Amino acid sequence: MRITPEQIVSIREGVSRLAGDAARVWLFGSRVRDDARGGDVDLLVELDVAVAEPAQLSARLASQVSRAMYGRKVDVLIKAPNLRVLPIHAIALAEGIRL
């Protein structure tokens, strides 16, 4: 996994602050592979409650994590009961690492 322990703490704290303590966050994509280089940070935030404004939550989380990652591009997917489940959600859960 190619993120630091400090970055993991920052991600967890940001997700908890913006999405609640029950939110679970997964790192997936190239950052989970030690042999890869570069790449953006791909996160899946999984919630057990409905999200009224998922695009706004995703953007806020991406912005906050990007600052913690020194401006690195961050993509955030939201998985919640009221949102459509896409194939990328299954990939993120199957290949990702829970932070």
Buried (B, 14 or more C-beta within 10 A) or exposed (E): EBBEEEBBEBBBEBBEEBBEEEBBBBBBBBBBEEEEEEBBBBBBBBBEEEBEEBEEBBEBBBEBBBEBBEEBEBBBBBBBEEBEEEEBBEBBBEBBEEB
